[in-house]
């Protein structure tokens, strides 16, 4: 018994430094940010006077540019995440299927697909900013638009991340009229659309992370017993039916994990935006993280910036906590 107690105390002492550091630099700073969000700190000089929920009210229910920008950021997040998730899951799953077919040169292609994931978002943003810069009438087209000219597609010159257009349901269309009749006319406003500039960020982010999703799916496919596939073939199932009725159901936990990881990445997106687009015209490519940084360190509204950070933390928690509960419950059942 004495030896077991000694081993227990040694184990506690081994993890104690990490627990102390996490308590200070994670939960301590979260608590400090929450405290600052309730203060009147609106300049470079600290002011910890209690303001209650005034900063949150200004962001969520105010009538100024802060509220407008916040809801535009939410719109950008929804649009970016929807396209980002769909493209990464579809491309990643397709690449995993290709590699799972024992393609010749599998190791080479797997390395090529995973290479973008090893690059930082800053580098990705710089490269894709150059590729997608539309050019000017004086200097002509550049990047991808220059390639379009070489291919005889000079008429197709998208403005990429400098395009302020918002794709949304117009109120004079059949769908818009129907939504108005059932009391959902607000869905026809630009606030409920998708910014065209967001497509540039989706393109760059998908290029970087689709290989990561491929690796997740490929690992899951390789864990499926070969006997299941052989039994399906014996029963007369074709390749589509095998994917539909064996792969997809068994890979559901991996799909859920990929959705949670990619959603949290898109919610905290900052470095790709900084390097590639900035806020864009009319906040077309703005994000919550970029909004938080500019509000805090450029506008020196530390209380309001801390409030945005806490809202961002709550949104991330709404994604992570249910997933953790699901994972723990699944492990308990297993």
VODO-189788 format. One record per residue (C-alpha): residue number from 1; residue in three letters; chain; x, y, z negated. Coordinates in steps of 0.25 Angstrom, whole numbers, always signed. Layout:
% VODO-189788
+-----+------+------+-------+-------+-------+
: pos : code : unit :  east : north :    up :
+-----+------+------+-------+-------+-------+
: NUM :  ALA :    A :     X :     Y :     Z :
...
+-----+------+------+-------+-------+-------+
This chain:
% VODO-189788
+-----+------+------+-------+-------+-------+
: pos : code : unit :  east : north :    up :
+-----+------+------+-------+-------+-------+
:   1 :  UNK :    A :    +0 :    +0 :    +0 :
:   2 :  UNK :    A :   +11 :    +9 :    -3 :
:   3 :  UNK :    A :   +18 :    +7 :   +10 :
:   4 :  UNK :    A :    +5 :   +10 :   +17 :
:   5 :  UNK :    A :    +3 :   +23 :   +10 :
:   6 :  UNK :    A :   +17 :   +27 :   +14 :
:   7 :  UNK :    A :   +14 :   +24 :   +28 :
:   8 :  UNK :    A :    +1 :   +32 :   +28 :
:   9 :  UNK :    A :    +8 :   +44 :   +22 :
:  10 :  UNK :    A :   +19 :   +43 :   +32 :
:  11 :  UNK :    A :    +9 :   +43 :   +43 :
:  12 :  UNK :    A :    +2 :   +55 :   +37 :
:  13 :  UNK :    A :   +15 :   +63 :   +36 :
:  14 :  UNK :    A :   +19 :   +59 :   +51 :
:  15 :  UNK :    A :    +6 :   +65 :   +56 :
:  16 :  UNK :    A :    +5 :   +77 :   +46 :
:  17 :  UNK :    A :   +14 :   +87 :   +54 :
:  18 :  UNK :    A :    +5 :   +85 :   +66 :
:  19 :  UNK :    A :    -7 :   +86 :   +58 :
:  20 :  UNK :    A :    -2 :   +99 :   +52 :
:  21 :  UNK :    A :    +2 :  +105 :   +66 :
:  22 :  UNK :    A :   -12 :  +101 :   +72 :
:  23 :  UNK :    A :   -19 :  +107 :   +60 :
:  24 :  UNK :    A :   -11 :  +120 :   +62 :
:  25 :  UNK :    A :   -10 :  +122 :   +77 :
:  26 :  UNK :    A :   -23 :  +116 :   +81 :
:  27 :  UNK :    A :   -34 :  +117 :   +71 :
:  28 :  UNK :    A :   -27 :  +129 :   +64 :
:  29 :  UNK :    A :   -27 :  +137 :   +77 :
:  30 :  UNK :    A :   -41 :  +133 :   +81 :
:  31 :  UNK :    A :   -45 :  +138 :   +67 :
:  32 :  UNK :    A :   -37 :  +151 :   +69 :
:  33 :  UNK :    A :   -43 :  +153 :   +83 :
:  34 :  UNK :    A :   -57 :  +151 :   +77 :
:  35 :  UNK :    A :   -54 :  +161 :   +67 :
:  36 :  UNK :    A :   -49 :  +171 :   +77 :
:  37 :  UNK :    A :   -61 :  +169 :   +85 :
:  38 :  UNK :    A :   -69 :  +175 :   +74 :
:  39 :  UNK :    A :   -61 :  +187 :   +72 :
:  40 :  UNK :    A :   -61 :  +201 :   +78 :
:  41 :  UNK :    A :   -47 :  +200 :   +84 :
:  42 :  UNK :    A :   -48 :  +208 :   +97 :
:  43 :  UNK :    A :   -34 :  +214 :   +99 :
:  44 :  UNK :    A :   -19 :  +210 :   +98 :
:  45 :  UNK :    A :   -20 :  +213 :   +83 :
:  46 :  UNK :    A :   -26 :  +202 :   +75 :
:  47 :  UNK :    A :   -40 :  +205 :   +69 :
:  48 :  UNK :    A :   -46 :  +194 :   +61 :
:  49 :  UNK :    A :   -58 :  +201 :   +57 :
:  50 :  UNK :    A :   -70 :  +192 :   +57 :
:  51 :  UNK :    A :   -79 :  +193 :   +69 :
:  52 :  UNK :    A :   -88 :  +181 :   +68 :
:  53 :  UNK :    A :   -92 :  +175 :   +81 :
:  54 :  UNK :    A :   -91 :  +189 :   +88 :
:  55 :  UNK :    A :   -80 :  +183 :   +98 :
:  56 :  UNK :    A :   -89 :  +171 :  +101 :
:  57 :  UNK :    A :  -101 :  +180 :  +103 :
:  58 :  UNK :    A :   -93 :  +189 :  +112 :
:  59 :  UNK :    A :   -89 :  +178 :  +121 :
:  60 :  UNK :    A :  -102 :  +170 :  +122 :
:  61 :  UNK :    A :  -113 :  +180 :  +121 :
:  62 :  UNK :    A :  -106 :  +193 :  +124 :
:  63 :  UNK :    A :  -109 :  +202 :  +136 :
:  64 :  UNK :    A :   -95 :  +206 :  +140 :
:  65 :  UNK :    A :   -84 :  +200 :  +149 :
:  66 :  UNK :    A :   -80 :  +190 :  +138 :
:  67 :  UNK :    A :   -93 :  +182 :  +138 :
:  68 :  UNK :    A :   -94 :  +183 :  +154 :
:  69 :  UNK :    A :   -80 :  +177 :  +155 :
:  70 :  UNK :    A :   -82 :  +166 :  +145 :
:  71 :  UNK :    A :   -94 :  +161 :  +152 :
:  72 :  UNK :    A :   -87 :  +162 :  +165 :
:  73 :  UNK :    A :   -76 :  +154 :  +159 :
:  74 :  UNK :    A :   -87 :  +143 :  +155 :
:  75 :  UNK :    A :   -92 :  +143 :  +169 :
:  76 :  UNK :    A :   -78 :  +141 :  +175 :
:  77 :  UNK :    A :   -75 :  +130 :  +165 :
:  78 :  UNK :    A :   -88 :  +123 :  +169 :
:  79 :  UNK :    A :   -85 :  +124 :  +184 :
:  80 :  UNK :    A :   -70 :  +121 :  +183 :
:  81 :  UNK :    A :   -73 :  +109 :  +173 :
:  82 :  UNK :    A :   -84 :  +103 :  +182 :
:  83 :  UNK :    A :   -75 :  +103 :  +195 :
:  84 :  UNK :    A :   -62 :  +100 :  +188 :
:  85 :  UNK :    A :   -68 :   +87 :  +181 :
:  86 :  UNK :    A :   -75 :   +82 :  +193 :
:  87 :  UNK :    A :   -63 :   +84 :  +202 :
:  88 :  UNK :    A :   -53 :   +78 :  +192 :
:  89 :  UNK :    A :   -62 :   +66 :  +189 :
:  90 :  UNK :    A :   -65 :   +63 :  +203 :
:  91 :  UNK :    A :   -51 :   +65 :  +208 :
:  92 :  UNK :    A :   -45 :   +58 :  +196 :
:  93 :  UNK :    A :   -54 :   +46 :  +198 :
:  94 :  UNK :    A :   -52 :   +45 :  +213 :
:  95 :  UNK :    A :   -36 :   +45 :  +211 :
:  96 :  UNK :    A :   -37 :   +35 :  +200 :
:  97 :  UNK :    A :   -46 :   +26 :  +209 :
:  98 :  UNK :    A :   -35 :   +27 :  +220 :
:  99 :  UNK :    A :   -24 :   +24 :  +211 :
: 100 :  UNK :    A :   -31 :   +12 :  +204 :
: 101 :  UNK :    A :   -32 :    +6 :  +218 :
: 102 :  UNK :    A :   -18 :    +2 :  +217 :
: 103 :  UNK :    A :   -14 :   +12 :  +227 :
: 104 :  UNK :    A :    +0 :   +11 :  +233 :
: 105 :  UNK :    A :    +9 :   +21 :  +226 :
: 106 :  UNK :    A :    +0 :   +22 :  +214 :
: 107 :  UNK :    A :   +11 :   +27 :  +205 :
: 108 :  UNK :    A :   +15 :   +38 :  +215 :
: 109 :  UNK :    A :    +1 :   +43 :  +217 :
: 110 :  UNK :    A :    -2 :   +42 :  +202 :
: 111 :  UNK :    A :   +10 :   +51 :  +199 :
: 112 :  UNK :    A :    +6 :   +61 :  +210 :
: 113 :  UNK :    A :    -9 :   +62 :  +204 :
: 114 :  UNK :    A :    -4 :   +64 :  +190 :
: 115 :  UNK :    A :    +7 :   +74 :  +193 :
: 116 :  UNK :    A :    -2 :   +87 :  +193 :
: 117 :  UNK :    A :    -6 :   +83 :  +179 :
: 118 :  UNK :    A :    +9 :   +85 :  +174 :
: 119 :  UNK :    A :    +9 :   +99 :  +179 :
: 120 :  UNK :    A :    +4 :  +111 :  +170 :
: 121 :  UNK :    A :    -8 :  +119 :  +174 :
: 122 :  UNK :    A :    +0 :  +131 :  +175 :
: 123 :  UNK :    A :    +8 :  +125 :  +186 :
: 124 :  UNK :    A :    -4 :  +119 :  +193 :
: 125 :  UNK :    A :   -11 :  +133 :  +192 :
: 126 :  UNK :    A :    +1 :  +140 :  +198 :
: 127 :  UNK :    A :    +2 :  +130 :  +210 :
: 128 :  UNK :    A :   -13 :  +130 :  +213 :
: 129 :  UNK :    A :   -14 :  +145 :  +212 :
: 130 :  UNK :    A :    -4 :  +146 :  +223 :
: 131 :  UNK :    A :   -11 :  +135 :  +231 :
: 132 :  UNK :    A :   -25 :  +142 :  +229 :
: 133 :  UNK :    A :   -21 :  +156 :  +231 :
: 134 :  UNK :    A :   -30 :  +161 :  +242 :
: 135 :  UNK :    A :   -21 :  +172 :  +248 :
: 136 :  UNK :    A :   -24 :  +186 :  +252 :
: 137 :  UNK :    A :   -28 :  +192 :  +266 :
: 138 :  UNK :    A :   -14 :  +199 :  +266 :
: 139 :  UNK :    A :    -6 :  +187 :  +263 :
: 140 :  UNK :    A :   -15 :  +176 :  +269 :
: 141 :  UNK :    A :   -19 :  +163 :  +263 :
: 142 :  UNK :    A :   -10 :  +155 :  +253 :
: 143 :  UNK :    A :   -10 :  +141 :  +247 :
: 144 :  UNK :    A :   -21 :  +132 :  +250 :
: 145 :  UNK :    A :   -28 :  +143 :  +259 :
: 146 :  UNK :    A :   -15 :  +143 :  +267 :
: 147 :  UNK :    A :   -17 :  +128 :  +269 :
: 148 :  UNK :    A :   -31 :  +130 :  +274 :
: 149 :  UNK :    A :   -26 :  +140 :  +285 :
: 150 :  UNK :    A :   -16 :  +129 :  +290 :
: 151 :  UNK :    A :   -27 :  +119 :  +291 :
: 152 :  UNK :    A :   -36 :  +128 :  +299 :
: 153 :  UNK :    A :   -45 :  +131 :  +287 :
: 154 :  UNK :    A :   -42 :  +146 :  +286 :
: 155 :  UNK :    A :   -56 :  +149 :  +284 :
: 156 :  UNK :    A :   -57 :  +142 :  +271 :
: 157 :  UNK :    A :   -49 :  +151 :  +261 :
: 158 :  UNK :    A :   -55 :  +149 :  +247 :
: 159 :  UNK :    A :   -51 :  +160 :  +237 :
: 160 :  UNK :    A :   -48 :  +149 :  +227 :
: 161 :  UNK :    A :   -47 :  +155 :  +212 :
: 162 :  UNK :    A :   -49 :  +169 :  +216 :
: 163 :  UNK :    A :   -63 :  +166 :  +221 :
: 164 :  UNK :    A :   -73 :  +172 :  +212 :
: 165 :  UNK :    A :   -85 :  +165 :  +218 :
: 166 :  UNK :    A :   -94 :  +158 :  +208 :
: 167 :  UNK :    A :  -102 :  +146 :  +214 :
: 168 :  UNK :    A :  -115 :  +145 :  +208 :
: 169 :  UNK :    A :  -130 :  +142 :  +211 :
: 170 :  UNK :    A :  -136 :  +154 :  +217 :
: 171 :  UNK :    A :  -150 :  +158 :  +212 :
: 172 :  UNK :    A :  -156 :  +159 :  +226 :
: 173 :  UNK :    A :  -153 :  +145 :  +230 :
: 174 :  UNK :    A :  -163 :  +134 :  +228 :
: 175 :  UNK :    A :  -155 :  +128 :  +216 :
: 176 :  UNK :    A :  -154 :  +142 :  +210 :
: 177 :  UNK :    A :  -169 :  +145 :  +212 :
: 178 :  UNK :    A :  -172 :  +132 :  +205 :
: 179 :  UNK :    A :  -163 :  +135 :  +193 :
: 180 :  UNK :    A :  -170 :  +148 :  +192 :
: 181 :  UNK :    A :  -184 :  +142 :  +192 :
: 182 :  UNK :    A :  -180 :  +132 :  +180 :
: 183 :  UNK :    A :  -174 :  +143 :  +172 :
: 184 :  UNK :    A :  -159 :  +140 :  +175 :
: 185 :  UNK :    A :  -156 :  +152 :  +184 :
: 186 :  UNK :    A :  -144 :  +156 :  +176 :
: 187 :  UNK :    A :  -137 :  +144 :  +182 :
: 188 :  UNK :    A :  -137 :  +152 :  +195 :
: 189 :  UNK :    A :  -128 :  +163 :  +190 :
: 190 :  UNK :    A :  -113 :  +163 :  +193 :
: 191 :  UNK :    A :  -110 :  +159 :  +179 :
: 192 :  UNK :    A :  -115 :  +145 :  +181 :
: 193 :  UNK :    A :  -106 :  +143 :  +194 :
: 194 :  UNK :    A :   -92 :  +139 :  +197 :
: 195 :  UNK :    A :   -81 :  +149 :  +201 :
: 196 :  UNK :    A :   -74 :  +146 :  +214 :
: 197 :  UNK :    A :   -61 :  +150 :  +208 :
: 198 :  UNK :    A :   -63 :  +138 :  +198 :
: 199 :  UNK :    A :   -61 :  +128 :  +210 :
: 200 :  UNK :    A :   -46 :  +132 :  +211 :
: 201 :  UNK :    A :   -44 :  +128 :  +196 :
: 202 :  UNK :    A :   -51 :  +115 :  +198 :
: 203 :  UNK :    A :   -42 :  +112 :  +210 :
: 204 :  UNK :    A :   -30 :  +114 :  +202 :
: 205 :  UNK :    A :   -34 :  +107 :  +189 :
: 206 :  UNK :    A :   -40 :   +95 :  +197 :
: 207 :  UNK :    A :   -26 :   +94 :  +204 :
: 208 :  UNK :    A :   -19 :   +93 :  +191 :
: 209 :  UNK :    A :   -28 :   +84 :  +182 :
: 210 :  UNK :    A :   -35 :   +75 :  +192 :
: 211 :  UNK :    A :   -22 :   +66 :  +191 :
: 212 :  UNK :    A :   -24 :   +65 :  +176 :
: 213 :  UNK :    A :   -38 :   +61 :  +178 :
: 214 :  UNK :    A :   -33 :   +51 :  +188 :
: 215 :  UNK :    A :   -24 :   +45 :  +177 :
: 216 :  UNK :    A :   -35 :   +44 :  +167 :
: 217 :  UNK :    A :   -44 :   +36 :  +177 :
: 218 :  UNK :    A :   -33 :   +27 :  +182 :
: 219 :  UNK :    A :   -29 :   +23 :  +168 :
: 220 :  UNK :    A :   -44 :   +20 :  +166 :
: 221 :  UNK :    A :   -45 :   +12 :  +179 :
: 222 :  UNK :    A :   -33 :    +4 :  +176 :
: 223 :  UNK :    A :   -39 :    +0 :  +162 :
: 224 :  UNK :    A :   -51 :    -6 :  +169 :
: 225 :  UNK :    A :   -50 :   -21 :  +169 :
: 226 :  UNK :    A :   -47 :   -27 :  +183 :
: 227 :  UNK :    A :   -57 :   -38 :  +180 :
: 228 :  UNK :    A :   -69 :   -28 :  +181 :
: 229 :  UNK :    A :   -65 :   -23 :  +195 :
: 230 :  UNK :    A :   -63 :   -38 :  +200 :
: 231 :  UNK :    A :   -77 :   -42 :  +194 :
: 232 :  UNK :    A :   -83 :   -30 :  +201 :
: 233 :  UNK :    A :   -77 :   -34 :  +214 :
: 234 :  UNK :    A :   -82 :   -48 :  +213 :
: 235 :  UNK :    A :   -96 :   -43 :  +210 :
: 236 :  UNK :    A :   -95 :   -35 :  +223 :
: 237 :  UNK :    A :   -92 :   -21 :  +218 :
: 238 :  UNK :    A :   -85 :   -11 :  +228 :
: 239 :  UNK :    A :   -75 :    -1 :  +224 :
: 240 :  UNK :    A :   -85 :   +10 :  +222 :
: 241 :  UNK :    A :   -94 :    +1 :  +213 :
: 242 :  UNK :    A :   -81 :    -3 :  +205 :
: 243 :  UNK :    A :   -78 :   +12 :  +202 :
: 244 :  UNK :    A :   -92 :   +15 :  +199 :
: 245 :  UNK :    A :   -96 :    +4 :  +190 :
: 246 :  UNK :    A :   -83 :    +0 :  +184 :
: 247 :  UNK :    A :   -73 :   +12 :  +184 :
: 248 :  UNK :    A :   -82 :   +24 :  +181 :
: 249 :  UNK :    A :   -89 :   +17 :  +169 :
: 250 :  UNK :    A :   -76 :   +12 :  +163 :
: 251 :  UNK :    A :   -69 :   +25 :  +166 :
: 252 :  UNK :    A :   -79 :   +34 :  +159 :
: 253 :  UNK :    A :   -71 :   +36 :  +146 :
: 254 :  UNK :    A :   -59 :   +41 :  +155 :
: 255 :  UNK :    A :   -69 :   +50 :  +163 :
: 256 :  UNK :    A :   -74 :   +56 :  +150 :
: 257 :  UNK :    A :   -59 :   +58 :  +145 :
: 258 :  UNK :    A :   -56 :   +65 :  +158 :
: 259 :  UNK :    A :   -68 :   +74 :  +157 :
: 260 :  UNK :    A :   -65 :   +79 :  +143 :
: 261 :  UNK :    A :   -50 :   +81 :  +146 :
: 262 :  UNK :    A :   -52 :   +89 :  +159 :
: 263 :  UNK :    A :   -64 :   +97 :  +153 :
: 264 :  UNK :    A :   -55 :  +101 :  +141 :
: 265 :  UNK :    A :   -44 :  +105 :  +151 :
: 266 :  UNK :    A :   -53 :  +113 :  +159 :
: 267 :  UNK :    A :   -59 :  +120 :  +147 :
: 268 :  UNK :    A :   -45 :  +124 :  +142 :
: 269 :  UNK :    A :   -40 :  +128 :  +156 :
: 270 :  UNK :    A :   -30 :  +139 :  +155 :
: 271 :  UNK :    A :   -17 :  +137 :  +162 :
: 272 :  UNK :    A :   -22 :  +133 :  +175 :
: 273 :  UNK :    A :   -31 :  +146 :  +175 :
: 274 :  UNK :    A :   -19 :  +155 :  +171 :
: 275 :  UNK :    A :   -10 :  +150 :  +182 :
: 276 :  UNK :    A :   -20 :  +148 :  +193 :
: 277 :  UNK :    A :   -31 :  +158 :  +193 :
: 278 :  UNK :    A :   -33 :  +166 :  +180 :
: 279 :  UNK :    A :   -47 :  +171 :  +177 :
: 280 :  UNK :    A :   -50 :  +173 :  +192 :
: 281 :  UNK :    A :   -59 :  +183 :  +198 :
: 282 :  UNK :    A :   -71 :  +185 :  +189 :
: 283 :  UNK :    A :   -66 :  +174 :  +179 :
: 284 :  UNK :    A :   -68 :  +164 :  +190 :
: 285 :  UNK :    A :   -57 :  +155 :  +185 :
: 286 :  UNK :    A :   -57 :  +159 :  +171 :
: 287 :  UNK :    A :   -57 :  +149 :  +159 :
: 288 :  UNK :    A :   -60 :  +149 :  +144 :
: 289 :  UNK :    A :   -45 :  +147 :  +141 :
: 290 :  UNK :    A :   -40 :  +158 :  +150 :
: 291 :  UNK :    A :   -51 :  +167 :  +144 :
: 292 :  UNK :    A :   -47 :  +164 :  +130 :
: 293 :  UNK :    A :   -32 :  +167 :  +133 :
: 294 :  UNK :    A :   -35 :  +181 :  +140 :
: 295 :  UNK :    A :   -45 :  +185 :  +129 :
: 296 :  UNK :    A :   -35 :  +182 :  +118 :
: 297 :  UNK :    A :   -22 :  +186 :  +123 :
: 298 :  UNK :    A :   -25 :  +196 :  +134 :
: 299 :  UNK :    A :   -37 :  +203 :  +129 :
: 300 :  UNK :    A :   -32 :  +201 :  +114 :
: 301 :  UNK :    A :   -46 :  +197 :  +110 :
: 302 :  UNK :    A :   -41 :  +186 :  +101 :
: 303 :  UNK :    A :   -54 :  +183 :   +94 :
: 304 :  UNK :    A :   -62 :  +182 :  +107 :
: 305 :  UNK :    A :   -51 :  +173 :  +113 :
: 306 :  UNK :    A :   -51 :  +164 :  +100 :
: 307 :  UNK :    A :   -66 :  +163 :  +102 :
: 308 :  UNK :    A :   -65 :  +158 :  +116 :
: 309 :  UNK :    A :   -54 :  +148 :  +111 :
: 310 :  UNK :    A :   -64 :  +143 :  +101 :
: 311 :  UNK :    A :   -75 :  +141 :  +111 :
: 312 :  UNK :    A :   -65 :  +134 :  +120 :
: 313 :  UNK :    A :   -61 :  +125 :  +109 :
: 314 :  UNK :    A :   -76 :  +122 :  +106 :
: 315 :  UNK :    A :   -78 :  +119 :  +121 :
: 316 :  UNK :    A :   -66 :  +109 :  +121 :
: 317 :  UNK :    A :   -71 :  +103 :  +108 :
: 318 :  UNK :    A :   -85 :  +100 :  +115 :
: 319 :  UNK :    A :   -77 :   +92 :  +125 :
: 320 :  UNK :    A :   -67 :   +85 :  +116 :
: 321 :  UNK :    A :   -75 :   +81 :  +104 :
: 322 :  UNK :    A :   -86 :   +73 :  +111 :
: 323 :  UNK :    A :   -75 :   +66 :  +119 :
: 324 :  UNK :    A :   -67 :   +63 :  +106 :
: 325 :  UNK :    A :   -80 :   +58 :   +99 :
: 326 :  UNK :    A :   -83 :   +49 :  +111 :
: 327 :  UNK :    A :   -69 :   +43 :  +111 :
: 328 :  UNK :    A :   -69 :   +40 :   +96 :
: 329 :  UNK :    A :   -83 :   +34 :   +97 :
: 330 :  UNK :    A :   -78 :   +25 :  +109 :
: 331 :  UNK :    A :   -66 :   +21 :  +102 :
: 332 :  UNK :    A :   -74 :   +17 :   +90 :
: 333 :  UNK :    A :   -83 :    +9 :   +98 :
: 334 :  UNK :    A :   -72 :    +2 :  +105 :
+-----+------+------+-------+-------+-------+
